[in-house]
Amino acid sequence: MMFAFPTREDAMPAPHRRLAALLTLLGVAGLIVLVILTRPEKRLEMTPPPPARVETLVVTRHDFRPTERVGGRLLPWRTARLAFETGGRVMERRVEPGQHMSKGDLLVRIDAREAEAALAEAEAQLALERARIERDRKRLALAREEAKLQTREVERLASLGDEALVSATRRESARSRLLQLRAEVASLEAEVASAQARIARRRAAVDRARLALERTFLRMPFDGVVDAVHVEVGDRARVGEVGVVVADDARLEVRLPVRSAVAAGLSRGQPVRLWLEGQARQGEVVAVQAVPDPRSWTREVVVRLSPGVGVLGEWVEVDLPLPVLQAVLAVPVTALLRDEAGAWVFRVEGDRLVRARVETGERVGDWQVLRAGVAAGDVVVARDVAALADGQRVEVTR
């Protein structure tokens, strides 16, 4: 028969055994922490980053013919607002907006009965005046012939002398008749002499009446299109009221608000290039406003297209020439880095970058003119400069 003897742990109370286990665990944990904290550190060896690969170019001088592009909508090269020159009832309307008409075509007619009557009266007066003049000419011829005969009679009576059986009363009567005939001839000659002036006066009256009649019509002043009609049949037209608006769409033009500095270099008749639906076209400067607009301080420049080019309302862009730039330093716009402080380029010196501040001038297409900060012969990074930094090591690819 065997007996089991109790161990020391068995002899310990249960709370004491739990405390001993806890202390043992804490000791082991502390030993692990001590080993971690006291172990030698590994030294990290920093390897330098590889040099950035960049494309470069040599700063050189260039000649540029810069332009400024300005856009606008195409308009007819001329328009007319046809107003009534006499009042009256609208009797006829022959057109609608968008209708193409020829020069002289009737558009609107107002009541012309009074004007027609006035014209008929003026023409009758002219015919009557012509008849009077013809009558006066015939009377003048008869009077002259009668005066000649009377002159001979007076001369005959005078040649008989006092011894003839001719009384003094008869001779005096013959002389009086001659004077009367001569006065009549003079009066008729004056009437005939003024015939041309009288006819001209009557013709002028006819022309005024005909003009008054013509004013009862609104006619097309040129070949073109009707833009708007503001009256209907039965309306009462007033003097000065616009009845029809028409436009000549055979040639189109664009009116551009342009900076005074640009407008100052333009002249009438100067050819310019314009862009219509992506295609290059030729235009001509036909007007340059002399005094700038006081609100915008721009000057209106009118550019006219060739006949048949463009559509009314179409957008067109015009390249207006600027002063020629000669022998200026320039770099591609991709070589510039811009921030709040200004514009910069990266010069390549050896295998390092130098961030250089520059003063910019005009931009001409993809090129940027530089006024200061670089010199001819400098090597600069050509593009992709946003991620570069001053002093960065680089490798030039070309």
DOTI-57711 format. One record per residue (C-alpha): residue number from 0; residue in three letters; chain; x negated, y negated, z. Coordinates in steps of 0.001 Angstrom, whole numbers. Layout:
REM DOTI-57711
+-----+------+-----+---------+---------+---------+
: seq : type : mol :       x :       y :       z :
+-----+------+-----+---------+---------+---------+
: NUM :  Ala :   A :       X :       Y :       Z :
...
+-----+------+-----+---------+---------+---------+
This chain:
REM DOTI-57711
+-----+------+-----+---------+---------+---------+
: seq : type : mol :       x :       y :       z :
+-----+------+-----+---------+---------+---------+
:   0 :  Met :   A :       0 :       0 :       0 :
:   1 :  Met :   A :   -1473 :   -3301 :   -1114 :
:   2 :  Phe :   A :   -1035 :   -6753 :     440 :
:   3 :  Ala :   A :   -1215 :  -10196 :   -1444 :
:   4 :  Phe :   A :   -3043 :  -12848 :     440 :
:   5 :  Pro :   A :   -1864 :  -16481 :     -96 :
:   6 :  Thr :   A :   -4206 :  -18913 :   -1946 :
:   7 :  Arg :   A :   -5151 :  -22395 :    -818 :
:   8 :  Glu :   A :   -2727 :  -23892 :   -3316 :
:   9 :  Asp :   A :      13 :  -21649 :   -2102 :
:  10 :  Ala :   A :    -715 :  -22783 :    1388 :
:  11 :  Met :   A :    -271 :  -26482 :     298 :
:  12 :  Pro :   A :    3152 :  -28017 :     398 :
:  13 :  Ala :   A :    4900 :  -28627 :   -2983 :
:  14 :  Pro :   A :    4658 :  -32483 :   -2875 :
:  15 :  His :   A :     936 :  -32266 :   -2343 :
:  16 :  Arg :   A :     538 :  -29985 :   -5344 :
:  17 :  Arg :   A :    2355 :  -32451 :   -7651 :
:  18 :  Leu :   A :     213 :  -35346 :   -6453 :
:  19 :  Ala :   A :   -2962 :  -33382 :   -7069 :
:  20 :  Ala :   A :   -1869 :  -32547 :  -10631 :
:  21 :  Leu :   A :   -1081 :  -36197 :  -11318 :
:  22 :  Leu :   A :   -4468 :  -37349 :  -10041 :
:  23 :  Thr :   A :   -6164 :  -34757 :  -12207 :
:  24 :  Leu :   A :   -4360 :  -36010 :  -15309 :
:  25 :  Leu :   A :   -5223 :  -39623 :  -14532 :
:  26 :  Gly :   A :   -8840 :  -38718 :  -14109 :
:  27 :  Val :   A :   -8976 :  -36939 :  -17444 :
:  28 :  Ala :   A :   -7279 :  -39906 :  -19197 :
:  29 :  Gly :   A :   -9667 :  -42373 :  -17621 :
:  30 :  Leu :   A :  -12629 :  -40269 :  -18710 :
:  31 :  Ile :   A :  -11339 :  -40257 :  -22315 :
:  32 :  Val :   A :  -10889 :  -44056 :  -22324 :
:  33 :  Leu :   A :  -14370 :  -44520 :  -20906 :
:  34 :  Val :   A :  -15858 :  -42355 :  -23636 :
:  35 :  Ile :   A :  -14035 :  -44345 :  -26352 :
:  36 :  Leu :   A :  -15068 :  -47723 :  -24957 :
:  37 :  Thr :   A :  -18685 :  -46823 :  -24473 :
:  38 :  Arg :   A :  -19319 :  -45094 :  -27798 :
:  39 :  Pro :   A :  -21630 :  -46967 :  -30222 :
:  40 :  Glu :   A :  -19833 :  -49127 :  -32882 :
:  41 :  Lys :   A :  -20188 :  -48414 :  -36590 :
:  42 :  Arg :   A :  -21600 :  -51346 :  -38523 :
:  43 :  Leu :   A :  -19564 :  -52222 :  -41659 :
:  44 :  Glu :   A :  -21727 :  -53048 :  -44580 :
:  45 :  Met :   A :  -20081 :  -55907 :  -46727 :
:  46 :  Thr :   A :  -20595 :  -55452 :  -50441 :
:  47 :  Pro :   A :  -20388 :  -58699 :  -52439 :
:  48 :  Pro :   A :  -17445 :  -58931 :  -54907 :
:  49 :  Pro :   A :  -18302 :  -58553 :  -58559 :
:  50 :  Pro :   A :  -18645 :  -61795 :  -60559 :
:  51 :  Ala :   A :  -15510 :  -63069 :  -62291 :
:  52 :  Arg :   A :  -15515 :  -62677 :  -66049 :
:  53 :  Val :   A :  -14750 :  -66011 :  -67774 :
:  54 :  Glu :   A :  -14572 :  -67406 :  -71278 :
:  55 :  Thr :   A :  -16381 :  -70678 :  -71850 :
:  56 :  Leu :   A :  -16766 :  -73403 :  -74427 :
:  57 :  Val :   A :  -19139 :  -76270 :  -75012 :
:  58 :  Val :   A :  -17620 :  -79737 :  -74628 :
:  59 :  Thr :   A :  -17920 :  -81584 :  -77961 :
:  60 :  Arg :   A :  -16555 :  -84724 :  -79585 :
:  61 :  His :   A :  -13514 :  -84632 :  -81858 :
:  62 :  Asp :   A :  -11536 :  -86871 :  -84193 :
:  63 :  Phe :   A :   -7757 :  -86769 :  -83779 :
:  64 :  Arg :   A :   -4772 :  -88254 :  -85566 :
:  65 :  Pro :   A :   -2244 :  -88016 :  -82743 :
:  66 :  Thr :   A :    1505 :  -88345 :  -83121 :
:  67 :  Glu :   A :    4397 :  -88859 :  -80757 :
:  68 :  Arg :   A :    7443 :  -86697 :  -81377 :
:  69 :  Val :   A :   10821 :  -88374 :  -80887 :
:  70 :  Gly :   A :   14203 :  -86829 :  -81641 :
:  71 :  Gly :   A :   17708 :  -87948 :  -82502 :
:  72 :  Arg :   A :   20901 :  -87100 :  -84375 :
:  73 :  Leu :   A :   21354 :  -87675 :  -88094 :
:  74 :  Leu :   A :   23708 :  -90522 :  -89022 :
:  75 :  Pro :   A :   24923 :  -91882 :  -92372 :
:  76 :  Trp :   A :   22563 :  -94504 :  -93735 :
:  77 :  Arg :   A :   25442 :  -96964 :  -94033 :
:  78 :  Thr :   A :   28992 :  -97236 :  -92735 :
:  79 :  Ala :   A :   31803 :  -99717 :  -93336 :
:  80 :  Arg :   A :   34734 : -100735 :  -91134 :
:  81 :  Leu :   A :   37375 : -101846 :  -93617 :
:  82 :  Ala :   A :   39611 : -104532 :  -92099 :
:  83 :  Phe :   A :   42753 : -106105 :  -93555 :
:  84 :  Glu :   A :   42273 : -109611 :  -94944 :
:  85 :  Thr :   A :   45998 : -110255 :  -95122 :
:  86 :  Gly :   A :   48914 : -109070 :  -93032 :
:  87 :  Gly :   A :   51898 : -106992 :  -94066 :
:  88 :  Arg :   A :   53712 : -103696 :  -93863 :
:  89 :  Val :   A :   51689 : -100566 :  -94699 :
:  90 :  Met :   A :   53338 :  -99074 :  -97771 :
:  91 :  Glu :   A :   50922 :  -96297 :  -98735 :
:  92 :  Arg :   A :   48140 :  -94209 :  -97139 :
:  93 :  Arg :   A :   46211 :  -91992 :  -99530 :
:  94 :  Val :   A :   43362 :  -90563 :  -97435 :
:  95 :  Glu :   A :   42578 :  -88462 :  -94392 :
:  96 :  Pro :   A :   39371 :  -88212 :  -92302 :
:  97 :  Gly :   A :   36727 :  -86032 :  -93924 :
:  98 :  Gln :   A :   37935 :  -86724 :  -97444 :
:  99 :  His :   A :   35250 :  -87667 :  -99979 :
: 100 :  Met :   A :   36109 :  -90625 : -102196 :
: 101 :  Ser :   A :   34521 :  -92550 : -105052 :
: 102 :  Lys :   A :   33777 :  -96242 : -105151 :
: 103 :  Gly :   A :   36927 :  -98254 : -105929 :
: 104 :  Asp :   A :   39407 :  -95537 : -104937 :
: 105 :  Leu :   A :   42550 :  -96800 : -103197 :
: 106 :  Leu :   A :   42719 :  -95891 :  -99515 :
: 107 :  Val :   A :   45581 :  -97925 :  -97996 :
: 108 :  Arg :   A :   48099 : -100357 :  -99549 :
: 109 :  Ile :   A :   50256 : -102929 :  -97778 :
: 110 :  Asp :   A :   53356 : -104747 :  -99089 :
: 111 :  Ala :   A :   52148 : -106785 : -102078 :
: 112 :  Arg :   A :   55398 : -108294 : -103421 :
: 113 :  Glu :   A :   54645 : -111821 : -102242 :
: 114 :  Ala :   A :   51090 : -111657 : -103598 :
: 115 :  Glu :   A :   52338 : -110270 : -106918 :
: 116 :  Ala :   A :   54828 : -113138 : -107247 :
: 117 :  Ala :   A :   52116 : -115686 : -106487 :
: 118 :  Leu :   A :   49886 : -114145 : -109147 :
: 119 :  Ala :   A :   52674 : -114211 : -111723 :
: 120 :  Glu :   A :   53320 : -117889 : -110979 :
: 121 :  Ala :   A :   49622 : -118760 : -111283 :
: 122 :  Glu :   A :   49348 : -116925 : -114597 :
: 123 :  Ala :   A :   52445 : -118754 : -115880 :
: 124 :  Gln :   A :   50960 : -122102 : -114897 :
: 125 :  Leu :   A :   47772 : -121193 : -116758 :
: 126 :  Ala :   A :   49741 : -120313 : -119893 :
: 127 :  Leu :   A :   51728 : -123549 : -119606 :
: 128 :  Glu :   A :   48550 : -125578 : -119263 :
: 129 :  Arg :   A :   47099 : -123972 : -122355 :
: 130 :  Ala :   A :   50259 : -124833 : -124286 :
: 131 :  Arg :   A :   50066 : -128442 : -123110 :
: 132 :  Ile :   A :   46465 : -128716 : -124202 :
: 133 :  Glu :   A :   47284 : -127314 : -127618 :
: 134 :  Arg :   A :   50151 : -129808 : -127943 :
: 135 :  Asp :   A :   47875 : -132709 : -126919 :
: 136 :  Arg :   A :   45296 : -131703 : -129506 :
: 137 :  Lys :   A :   47903 : -131750 : -132245 :
: 138 :  Arg :   A :   49264 : -135106 : -131055 :
: 139 :  Leu :   A :   45713 : -136481 : -131002 :
: 140 :  Ala :   A :   45157 : -135447 : -134599 :
: 141 :  Leu :   A :   48407 : -137111 : -135677 :
: 142 :  Ala :   A :   47651 : -140243 : -133682 :
: 143 :  Arg :   A :   44212 : -140565 : -135219 :
: 144 :  Glu :   A :   45637 : -140208 : -138720 :
: 145 :  Glu :   A :   48342 : -142768 : -138011 :
: 146 :  Ala :   A :   45762 : -145148 : -136548 :
: 147 :  Lys :   A :   43699 : -144882 : -139726 :
: 148 :  Leu :   A :   46723 : -145728 : -141851 :
: 149 :  Gln :   A :   47621 : -148634 : -139625 :
: 150 :  Thr :   A :   44079 : -149936 : -139807 :
: 151 :  Arg :   A :   44304 : -149976 : -143598 :
: 152 :  Glu :   A :   47625 : -151784 : -143415 :
: 153 :  Val :   A :   46207 : -154460 : -141158 :
: 154 :  Glu :   A :   43222 : -154864 : -143444 :
: 155 :  Arg :   A :   45508 : -155099 : -146498 :
: 156 :  Leu :   A :   47652 : -157775 : -144951 :
: 157 :  Ala :   A :   44631 : -159727 : -143878 :
: 158 :  Ser :   A :   43208 : -159625 : -147417 :
: 159 :  Leu :   A :   46278 : -161303 : -148902 :
: 160 :  Gly :   A :   45497 : -164513 : -147096 :
: 161 :  Asp :   A :   47821 : -167324 : -146210 :
: 162 :  Glu :   A :   48909 : -167923 : -149831 :
: 163 :  Ala :   A :   50627 : -164554 : -150065 :
: 164 :  Leu :   A :   54219 : -164238 : -149235 :
: 165 :  Val :   A :   53334 : -162499 : -145953 :
: 166 :  Ser :   A :   54536 : -164017 : -142796 :
: 167 :  Ala :   A :   52317 : -164388 : -139780 :
: 168 :  Thr :   A :   54834 : -162409 : -137783 :
: 169 :  Arg :   A :   54359 : -159369 : -140006 :
: 170 :  Arg :   A :   50590 : -159530 : -139732 :
: 171 :  Glu :   A :   50831 : -159842 : -135938 :
: 172 :  Ser :   A :   53230 : -156939 : -135746 :
: 173 :  Ala :   A :   50812 : -154774 : -137755 :
: 174 :  Arg :   A :   47929 : -155639 : -135462 :
: 175 :  Ser :   A :   50037 : -154873 : -132363 :
: 176 :  Arg :   A :   50985 : -151494 : -133786 :
: 177 :  Leu :   A :   47314 : -150731 : -134446 :
: 178 :  Leu :   A :   46383 : -151570 : -130886 :
: 179 :  Gln :   A :   49192 : -149378 : -129627 :
: 180 :  Leu :   A :   48025 : -146458 : -131766 :
: 181 :  Arg :   A :   44438 : -146880 : -130631 :
: 182 :  Ala :   A :   45560 : -146826 : -126971 :
: 183 :  Glu :   A :   47532 : -143657 : -127633 :
: 184 :  Val :   A :   44488 : -142055 : -129295 :
: 185 :  Ala :   A :   42313 : -142966 : -126314 :
: 186 :  Ser :   A :   44856 : -141498 : -123895 :
: 187 :  Leu :   A :   45139 : -138279 : -125872 :
: 188 :  Glu :   A :   41364 : -138015 : -126180 :
: 189 :  Ala :   A :   41110 : -138270 : -122387 :
: 190 :  Glu :   A :   43732 : -135558 : -122002 :
: 191 :  Val :   A :   41947 : -133263 : -124450 :
: 192 :  Ala :   A :   38569 : -134011 : -122866 :
: 193 :  Ser :   A :   39884 : -132895 : -119476 :
: 194 :  Ala :   A :   41350 : -129730 : -120941 :
: 195 :  Gln :   A :   38409 : -127579 : -119895 :
: 196 :  Ala :   A :   38642 : -128788 : -116305 :
: 197 :  Arg :   A :   42416 : -128276 : -116233 :
: 198 :  Ile :   A :   42059 : -124765 : -117613 :
: 199 :  Ala :   A :   39329 : -124020 : -115049 :
: 200 :  Arg :   A :   41617 : -125226 : -112248 :
: 201 :  Arg :   A :   44464 : -123026 : -113420 :
: 202 :  Arg :   A :   42117 : -120062 : -113815 :
: 203 :  Ala :   A :   40867 : -120620 : -110291 :
: 204 :  Ala :   A :   44456 : -120543 : -109076 :
: 205 :  Val :   A :   44959 : -117254 : -110919 :
: 206 :  Asp :   A :   41764 : -115849 : -109387 :
: 207 :  Arg :   A :   42923 : -116851 : -105896 :
: 208 :  Ala :   A :   46271 : -115205 : -106457 :
: 209 :  Arg :   A :   44622 : -112087 : -107860 :
: 210 :  Leu :   A :   42252 : -111991 : -104869 :
: 211 :  Ala :   A :   45201 : -112341 : -102507 :
: 212 :  Leu :   A :   46828 : -109401 : -104269 :
: 213 :  Glu :   A :   43621 : -107367 : -104083 :
: 214 :  Arg :   A :   43502 : -108035 : -100342 :
: 215 :  Thr :   A :   46661 : -106007 :  -99958 :
: 216 :  Phe :   A :   44576 : -102926 : -100814 :
: 217 :  Leu :   A :   41794 : -101206 :  -98888 :
: 218 :  Arg :   A :   39445 :  -99622 : -101426 :
: 219 :  Met :   A :   36359 :  -97441 : -101104 :
: 220 :  Pro :   A :   33308 :  -99765 : -101185 :
: 221 :  Phe :   A :   30932 :  -96953 : -102220 :
: 222 :  Asp :   A :   30848 :  -93223 : -102832 :
: 223 :  Gly :   A :   31188 :  -91501 :  -99482 :
: 224 :  Val :   A :   33397 :  -89878 :  -96886 :
: 225 :  Val :   A :   36317 :  -91183 :  -94840 :
: 226 :  Asp :   A :   35453 :  -91135 :  -91149 :
: 227 :  Ala :   A :   38680 :  -92448 :  -89582 :
: 228 :  Val :   A :   42085 :  -93886 :  -90562 :
: 229 :  His :   A :   43789 :  -96117 :  -87986 :
: 230 :  Val :   A :   47135 :  -96934 :  -89658 :
: 231 :  Glu :   A :   50220 :  -95066 :  -90789 :
: 232 :  Val :   A :   52888 :  -95895 :  -93360 :
: 233 :  Gly :   A :   55293 :  -98369 :  -91785 :
: 234 :  Asp :   A :   52752 :  -99958 :  -89449 :
: 235 :  Arg :   A :   52440 : -103732 :  -89425 :
: 236 :  Ala :   A :   48864 : -104536 :  -90443 :
: 237 :  Arg :   A :   47316 : -107645 :  -88925 :
: 238 :  Val :   A :   44564 : -109811 :  -90362 :
: 239 :  Gly :   A :   41198 : -108571 :  -89087 :
: 240 :  Glu :   A :   42522 : -105177 :  -87961 :
: 241 :  Val :   A :   40300 : -102233 :  -88957 :
: 242 :  Gly :   A :   42312 :  -99825 :  -91051 :
: 243 :  Val :   A :   39726 :  -97327 :  -92302 :
: 244 :  Val :   A :   36138 :  -96414 :  -91381 :
: 245 :  Val :   A :   34014 :  -94904 :  -94153 :
: 246 :  Ala :   A :   30423 :  -93678 :  -94405 :
: 247 :  Asp :   A :   27903 :  -93067 :  -97148 :
: 248 :  Asp :   A :   26606 :  -89564 :  -96448 :
: 249 :  Ala :   A :   24520 :  -89270 :  -99620 :
: 250 :  Arg :   A :   21481 :  -90165 :  -97502 :
: 251 :  Leu :   A :   21085 :  -89709 :  -93776 :
: 252 :  Glu :   A :   18905 :  -91454 :  -91236 :
: 253 :  Val :   A :   17957 :  -91188 :  -87580 :
: 254 :  Arg :   A :   17684 :  -94093 :  -85130 :
: 255 :  Leu :   A :   14944 :  -93542 :  -82576 :
: 256 :  Pro :   A :   14232 :  -95419 :  -79317 :
: 257 :  Val :   A :   10444 :  -95783 :  -79402 :
: 258 :  Arg :   A :    7890 :  -97222 :  -77006 :
: 259 :  Ser :   A :    6707 : -100655 :  -78080 :
: 260 :  Ala :   A :    3111 :  -99431 :  -78286 :
: 261 :  Val :   A :    4177 :  -96813 :  -80837 :
: 262 :  Ala :   A :    6537 :  -99082 :  -82778 :
: 263 :  Ala :   A :    3836 : -101735 :  -83127 :
: 264 :  Gly :   A :    1823 :  -99406 :  -85359 :
: 265 :  Leu :   A :    4696 :  -98682 :  -87760 :
: 266 :  Ser :   A :    5749 : -100568 :  -90879 :
: 267 :  Arg :   A :    8625 : -100461 :  -93362 :
: 268 :  Gly :   A :    8075 :  -97968 :  -96164 :
: 269 :  Gln :   A :    5639 :  -95864 :  -94137 :
: 270 :  Pro :   A :    6043 :  -92094 :  -94734 :
: 271 :  Val :   A :    6444 :  -89877 :  -91665 :
: 272 :  Arg :   A :    6833 :  -86154 :  -91080 :
: 273 :  Leu :   A :    9996 :  -84823 :  -89502 :
: 274 :  Trp :   A :   11250 :  -81432 :  -88408 :
: 275 :  Leu :   A :   14675 :  -80142 :  -89363 :
: 276 :  Glu :   A :   15665 :  -76622 :  -88286 :
: 277 :  Gly :   A :   11988 :  -75787 :  -87866 :
: 278 :  Gln :   A :   11059 :  -76923 :  -91368 :
: 279 :  Ala :   A :    8802 :  -79876 :  -92127 :
: 280 :  Arg :   A :   10377 :  -82639 :  -94194 :
: 281 :  Gln :   A :    9356 :  -86072 :  -95410 :
: 282 :  Gly :   A :   10994 :  -89268 :  -94177 :
: 283 :  Glu :   A :   10477 :  -92990 :  -94567 :
: 284 :  Val :   A :   10471 :  -95778 :  -91989 :
: 285 :  Val :   A :   13063 :  -98298 :  -93207 :
: 286 :  Ala :   A :   13383 : -100573 :  -90161 :
: 287 :  Val :   A :   11460 : -101421 :  -86983 :
: 288 :  Gln :   A :   13175 : -103505 :  -84317 :
: 289 :  Ala :   A :   11122 : -106637 :  -83654 :
: 290 :  Val :   A :   12253 : -107433 :  -80089 :
: 291 :  Pro :   A :   12397 : -104643 :  -77460 :
: 292 :  Asp :   A :   15681 : -103801 :  -75778 :
: 293 :  Pro :   A :   15738 : -105737 :  -72468 :
: 294 :  Arg :   A :   17115 : -102746 :  -70558 :
: 295 :  Ser :   A :   14913 :  -99912 :  -71793 :
: 296 :  Trp :   A :   12042 : -101944 :  -73283 :
: 297 :  Thr :   A :   12082 :  -99655 :  -76290 :
: 298 :  Arg :   A :   12328 : -100665 :  -79941 :
: 299 :  Glu :   A :   14626 :  -98960 :  -82419 :
: 300 :  Val :   A :   12911 :  -97343 :  -85384 :
: 301 :  Val :   A :   15059 :  -96153 :  -88298 :
: 302 :  Val :   A :   13767 :  -93239 :  -90390 :
: 303 :  Arg :   A :   15649 :  -92343 :  -93579 :
: 304 :  Leu :   A :   15648 :  -88891 :  -95188 :
: 305 :  Ser :   A :   15605 :  -88033 :  -98865 :
: 306 :  Pro :   A :   18988 :  -87716 : -100643 :
: 307 :  Gly :   A :   20760 :  -84449 :  -99922 :
: 308 :  Val :   A :   18603 :  -83503 :  -96912 :
: 309 :  Gly :   A :   20239 :  -82715 :  -93567 :
: 310 :  Val :   A :   23762 :  -82572 :  -92179 :
: 311 :  Leu :   A :   25578 :  -85299 :  -90255 :
: 312 :  Gly :   A :   25053 :  -84856 :  -86517 :
: 313 :  Glu :   A :   22126 :  -82460 :  -86917 :
: 314 :  Trp :   A :   19186 :  -82811 :  -84506 :
: 315 :  Val :   A :   15922 :  -83947 :  -86083 :
: 316 :  Glu :   A :   12489 :  -84617 :  -84585 :
: 317 :  Val :   A :   10077 :  -87134 :  -86072 :
: 318 :  Asp :   A :    6290 :  -87288 :  -85650 :
: 319 :  Leu :   A :    5370 :  -90956 :  -85359 :
: 320 :  Pro :   A :    1654 :  -91680 :  -85876 :
: 321 :  Leu :   A :    -423 :  -93116 :  -83035 :
: 322 :  Pro :   A :   -3791 :  -94892 :  -83293 :
: 323 :  Val :   A :   -6573 :  -92613 :  -84562 :
: 324 :  Leu :   A :   -8946 :  -91254 :  -81886 :
: 325 :  Gln :   A :  -12536 :  -91006 :  -83073 :
: 326 :  Ala :   A :  -15446 :  -89151 :  -81439 :
: 327 :  Val :   A :  -13634 :  -88443 :  -78154 :
: 328 :  Leu :   A :  -14469 :  -85666 :  -75693 :
: 329 :  Ala :   A :  -11734 :  -83055 :  -75506 :
: 330 :  Val :   A :  -11095 :  -79592 :  -74090 :
: 331 :  Pro :   A :   -8193 :  -77171 :  -74508 :
: 332 :  Val :   A :   -5345 :  -77862 :  -72099 :
: 333 :  Thr :   A :   -5894 :  -74345 :  -70719 :
: 334 :  Ala :   A :   -9265 :  -75499 :  -69345 :
: 335 :  Leu :   A :   -7605 :  -77966 :  -66945 :
: 336 :  Leu :   A :   -6602 :  -77283 :  -63372 :
: 337 :  Arg :   A :   -4125 :  -79806 :  -61997 :
: 338 :  Asp :   A :   -3145 :  -80423 :  -58394 :
: 339 :  Glu :   A :   -2029 :  -83296 :  -56194 :
: 340 :  Ala :   A :   -5535 :  -84752 :  -56202 :
: 341 :  Gly :   A :   -5830 :  -84929 :  -59985 :
: 342 :  Ala :   A :   -7242 :  -82906 :  -62871 :
: 343 :  Trp :   A :  -10293 :  -80628 :  -62729 :
: 344 :  Val :   A :  -12483 :  -78453 :  -64925 :
: 345 :  Phe :   A :  -14963 :  -75747 :  -63945 :
: 346 :  Arg :   A :  -18468 :  -76300 :  -65261 :
: 347 :  Val :   A :  -20710 :  -73265 :  -65528 :
: 348 :  Glu :   A :  -24172 :  -73858 :  -64066 :
: 349 :  Gly :   A :  -26220 :  -70672 :  -64123 :
: 350 :  Asp :   A :  -23959 :  -67961 :  -62783 :
: 351 :  Arg :   A :  -21945 :  -70289 :  -60540 :
: 352 :  Leu :   A :  -18932 :  -72546 :  -61027 :
: 353 :  Val :   A :  -18884 :  -76241 :  -60210 :
: 354 :  Arg :   A :  -15420 :  -77777 :  -59797 :
: 355 :  Ala :   A :  -15564 :  -81200 :  -61482 :
: 356 :  Arg :   A :  -12870 :  -83855 :  -61351 :
: 357 :  Val :   A :  -12028 :  -85437 :  -64723 :
: 358 :  Glu :   A :  -10093 :  -88445 :  -65982 :
: 359 :  Thr :   A :   -7640 :  -87461 :  -68690 :
: 360 :  Gly :   A :   -6501 :  -89434 :  -71707 :
: 361 :  Glu :   A :   -4070 :  -88548 :  -74477 :
: 362 :  Arg :   A :   -2892 :  -85029 :  -75122 :
: 363 :  Val :   A :   -3042 :  -84052 :  -78789 :
: 364 :  Gly :   A :   -1329 :  -80734 :  -79395 :
: 365 :  Asp :   A :   -3279 :  -78066 :  -77463 :
: 366 :  Trp :   A :   -6178 :  -80431 :  -76753 :
: 367 :  Gln :   A :   -6674 :  -82795 :  -73837 :
: 368 :  Val :   A :   -8821 :  -85891 :  -74279 :
: 369 :  Leu :   A :  -11153 :  -86543 :  -71324 :
: 370 :  Arg :   A :  -12207 :  -90090 :  -70456 :
: 371 :  Ala :   A :  -14669 :  -89255 :  -67677 :
: 372 :  Gly :   A :  -16031 :  -86357 :  -65629 :
: 373 :  Val :   A :  -17748 :  -84364 :  -68365 :
: 374 :  Ala :   A :  -20408 :  -84972 :  -70965 :
: 375 :  Ala :   A :  -20992 :  -83616 :  -74442 :
: 376 :  Gly :   A :  -22803 :  -80290 :  -74177 :
: 377 :  Asp :   A :  -21320 :  -79256 :  -70813 :
: 378 :  Val :   A :  -20221 :  -75637 :  -70625 :
: 379 :  Val :   A :  -16767 :  -75259 :  -69060 :
: 380 :  Val :   A :  -14358 :  -72397 :  -68485 :
: 381 :  Ala :   A :  -11884 :  -72336 :  -71366 :
: 382 :  Arg :   A :   -8837 :  -70697 :  -69758 :
: 383 :  Asp :   A :   -7394 :  -68793 :  -66785 :
: 384 :  Val :   A :   -8737 :  -71335 :  -64288 :
: 385 :  Ala :   A :   -5973 :  -71128 :  -61672 :
: 386 :  Ala :   A :   -7654 :  -68306 :  -59697 :
: 387 :  Leu :   A :  -11195 :  -69751 :  -59804 :
: 388 :  Ala :   A :  -12979 :  -71555 :  -56969 :
: 389 :  Asp :   A :  -15877 :  -73944 :  -56572 :
: 390 :  Gly :   A :  -19190 :  -72067 :  -56222 :
: 391 :  Gln :   A :  -17749 :  -68770 :  -57410 :
: 392 :  Arg :   A :  -20141 :  -66377 :  -59169 :
: 393 :  Val :   A :  -19134 :  -65679 :  -62755 :
: 394 :  Glu :   A :  -20120 :  -63662 :  -65768 :
: 395 :  Val :   A :  -19660 :  -65347 :  -69139 :
: 396 :  Thr :   A :  -18011 :  -63111 :  -71707 :
: 397 :  Arg :   A :  -18522 :  -65511 :  -74586 :
+-----+------+-----+---------+---------+---------+
